[in-house]
Amino acid sequence: MPGVSSARAERLVNLVLCLLSTRQFLSAERIRATVPGYADAPSDEAFFRMFERDKNELRELGIPLETGRRSSFDTADGYRIARQDYELGEIDLEADEAAAVALAARLWDTPGLAGAAHGALLKLRAAGVEVDETRVGPVQPRVRATEPAFEPLLAAVQAGRAVTFDHRRGGPTGEVVRRTVEPWGVVSWRGRWYLVGHDRDRDDVRSFRLSRISGPVTPVGPAGAVTVPPDVDLTGYLEQGFAPPPVIGTARVWVPTGQAYGLRRISRVVGPRTHRGRPGDELEMDLRSVGMVARWLSGHGPDVVVLHPPELAEMVRRNWAAAAAAHSEARPEADPGARADDGVRT
């Protein structure tokens, strides 16, 4: 649910689970007492505004929300989600697709979260909502989190407490720095877990990879002291932080036929081109950093020719010269500029 805060997304999921788990129409008041998140509404008016927004959100997502009444004696409408309209039909998976589903079935495989899921079902039953688990199916999604910091950070987020911990910057050999953070949420991004929150030491929003947190996570201050900004997009923040730099131009290179497959995968083929009698192709790629692209091209040696821009060709030439100088004792006859071609060839 892009653009939806973590608290609201969790409430919407709870609402869907509640309405899917019953055959009867549930009134708004019963939903308020049953679904976690609605009890926080400070007034009846605030609850009904929140509930109206959530109903519209579900309908925009294509979820078939039904409105009706249990009997003619009811004075208020109730709500449910018809399973026959919501459930998928029979699915026939290929071998690789089945393998992907098997991997996805490992989602939410931590004791703390498994207990929370079980507790949610118990709360629904205690509120008198009929829960039909036999129709949910055998697939049990899980998220695997092995980092020791995961559960204490998740508990701190739920309690609204600041935390302090040691965090290693930039990998295994980086500096270990003590951080005090107001946690907003724990997010999975590209197979890794991150804490997103307000770093008190730097007075700014920061993310921390959980695998780089060493030692214990210690709560500080009273519960409820941390306020998550409304409608904060935790995943969007991580996405923005890991986004590639902007495109600053276009690089054109020539590669011989049957060579430089790695470059071909990240480039666009302009067309066949012969260079000094050798058949090959002209490639075009987005230029985000001259230095970064120069490092890619330098490793291909004579199997790449930079056609444009000239500053990229010059930087590749310098990389070659530096590599030749580093190995000058082993190969004193090497000429680092021998393959230069009028400031264009590299």
N, C-alpha and C positions, 0 to 999 in steps of 0.2 A: 504494500500500500504506500506508494511514493507520496511524500509530502505530509504523512500522517505521523503525529507524535507517537512515541513508544507506548505511553499510557493509553492513548485513544485506540491504537492498533490492538493492544491487549484486550481492551474493553470490547471492541468489535468482534474479536475472535471468541471471547466468552459469550457474547450475545448470540453469535451463530451457533455455537455448541449448545447453548441452552435451548434455542428454538428448533434445532435439529433433533434434540433428544426427547421431544415430547410430541404426542399426537394431538393434544388438546391446544386450544387457543389460550395464550397467557395474556393477562391484562397488563397494562403498563405498570401498575402498582406492584404486581407480583414480579415482573421483570426487574423493577427497581430494587426489590428486596432480595432478589436471587443473584443477579449478575454483578460480579465484583466491579467496582468503579462507579456505579450509579449512587451508592450510598454516600459518596463524597459531595454530592450536589448540596449546596447550602440551603436551597429552598425548593418548593414544588415547581415553581416557575423555571428555575434553573435546570431541574431535572428534565422537564418536558421539552425545553429547548435542546438540551443535550440529546435526548432520545429521538427527537425529530431529525436532528442532523445525522445521527447514526442510521436511522431508517433510510434516509435519502442516500447516504453513503453506500449502504448494502445494495440498494436498488440500482445505483449507478455502476456497481461492480457486477451486476447481472445476477445477483442472488434473489431467487424467487420468494420474496416475503409476502405471505398471505395475511389478509385481515378478515376476521370473522368473529362469531360469538359461539360459546359452547352450547347455549340453549336460548330459548326465547325469553327466559327470565333475566338474562344478563342485560345490564344497562350500558355497558361500555364495551368497545371493541377489544379483541384480543389479537395476538400475533403468533405465527408459527412459520416454519419453513418446510414445505412439502418435500419429503425425501425423493419421491419419484421424479420431481422436477429438478432436484439439485444434484442427485447422484449421477455419476458417469455410467454410460453403458458398458457392455462387455469390452474389455481391452485385450488385444492380442499383441504381445510384445515379441520383438526379435531378441536374439541372444544378447546383443550388446545393450539393448534397451533394458532388458531384464537385469543385467549387471548394474546398470546405472540406478535402477530402482532399489536393488539390494544395497547399494552404497547409501542411498538416501534414507533407507530404513534404519540407519544407525543414528539418526537425528534424535536429540534429547536423551542421551545416554549418560546422565549424571544423577546420583542419588537425590540431590536437592531438588532438581527439576522433576524427576519422576515422582517424588513425594508430593510436589505441588500439583501435578496433574491428577494424582489420586485424590488429593484433598479437594480439588475442584469438583470431582464427581460426587464425593461425599456431601459437599455443600449443596449441590443440586438436589440430591435425594432428600437431604434433611429439610429442604424448603418445599418438598412435596412434588417436585418435578419428576415425572416418569422418565428414567434414563434407560434406553434400550441399547445396551452395549453389543448385543448379538448381531446387530445390523451395521455396526461400524466397520467390520471386516478385519481380516488378520493383519493388515499392514499397521505397524506401530512406528511412527516417525520418531527419531531421536537426534539429539545433538550431542556429540562427544566433546567433552571439555576436560582435559587431563591436567591443566595448570592448577597448582595449589591455590592460586589467588582467585580462581573463578568464583567459588562459593562465598568467601567472605566479601568479595566485591559486590556480588549480586545481592547479598544480605544488606550491605550498606546502601545500595541503591533503593531497595525496598523500604528500608528504615529511614532514609533521608539523612544519613550521617556522613560527615566528612571522614576521609581515611588518610593515613600516611603510610608510605612504603618506600623501599629502595628500588630504583629503576635504572637499568643499564642502557645507556645511550649507544645507538649505532652498532649493535651486534655484540658478540662474545667478548671482544677486547675493549669495548667502550667504557667510558667513565660511569661509575655508579653514583647516582645522585638521589638524595632524599627528597621526596615529593609529598606535598599535602594537597589533596584534590577533593573537590566537591563532586561526587560521582553522579552523572546523569543517566548512564546506561552502559551495559556490556553488550557489544555487538560482534557478530561473526562477519568477517570480511575476507574473501578469497582464502578460506581454509584456516584463518587465524582469528584469535579472539582479541578484542581491543576494549579498553575502558575509555569512554569519552566523558569529559567533565571539565569543570573550571579549575585550573591550576592556580592555587593561591599564591605560589611563589612567583609565577610569571604574570599573574593577573590577566589570564587569557584562557580561551578554550584550547584544550590539548587532548591528544589521544595517546594511549600507552598500550603497547603490545603486552599481553599478559605473560607471555613466555619470557619476557625480559624483566619481570618483577621478581626480585630475589628476597628471601626472608619473609617474615609475616606481614600481613596487611592488618594495621591497627586502626580501629575506629577512634575518632576524636570528636569531642563535642556531643551535644544532646541529639537525640533522635528528632527528626522533623525539622532540623536546622537548614537542610539543603532543599532549595526550591528549584525544580527543573523548569527552565523557560517554556512557556506555552508553545506548542506546535514545533518544538525543536526536532530536526531531522537528523538523527544520529548517523544513519547510513549515508545520507547525503553529505554530511561533514567528512566522513572517511573517504567517500568517493572524490570529493573535491581535493582532499589532501594528497591522494594518490594519483590524481589526474596527470597525464603527461603534459609537458610544457607546450605552449601554443606553437603553431606552425609559423615559421618565420620566412619560409621560402621553399623552393623546390630544387632538389639535386638531380642531375642527370649523369648516369654512368653507362659505360659500355662493358659488357661481360662476354667472354667467348662462349660459343655453343657448348652445352653440356657442362658448364662450370658455374660456381657461385649460386648454388641452389638456395642457400640461406638468404642471400640478397634478393633473389627472385621472389621468395615468399612474402617479403615485406615491401615489395615494389610493384609498380605497374609497368607492364611491357609496352613500350611505345611502338616498337616494330623491329624487324631485322636490320642489322647494320654491319657493314664490313669495316674493320679497322686495320690498316696496314696489311691488307690481304687476308686477315683472319676473319672467318664468319662468326657472327655473334648477334647480340640483341642490345638495343638501347633501352635502359630502364629509367624510370622516374620514381622518386620517392619524396615523401614529405621531409622537409628539413626543419627539425625542432631545435637542434643544437649542433653547431658546426663541429665542435670537439667530439661529441658523442658519435656522430656519423663518421667522422674521420677515423675514430678507433675501430669502428666496424670494417671500414674499407681497408684499413692498413693491414689487417690480418689476411687479406686475400692476395697480397703480393702482386705479381705481374698479371693476375687474372682479373684485374679491374682497371679501368681507365676513367678518371673523372673528367667529364665533359663540361660541367658547370656546377657551381660557381668557381671562379679561380681561387678564392680564399680557401675553399675546401680542398682543392688540389694541393695548395701550398702547405696546408696543415698535415695532409697525408704524407707529403714529402718530408716534413720535419719529423713525423713519427718514424719514418723509415731511417732517417739520418740518426735519430737517437738510438734506434735498435741496432744499427750498424756500429755506432760508437761503443755501445755496451758490449759488443762481441768483436771489437777490433783486434784484440789480442789473438783470438782464435782464427779470424779471417782478415788479416791485415790488407789483403788485396781488394776487399770489397769497396765498391764505389757507391755511396748512398744516393748519388744523384744521377746514376747512369741511366735510369729508366725515365727520367723526366723528359717531357716532350713539349717544348715551347710554352712551359708554364701551365699546361693543361693535362698532359698524361701523368699518371701516378703509378 
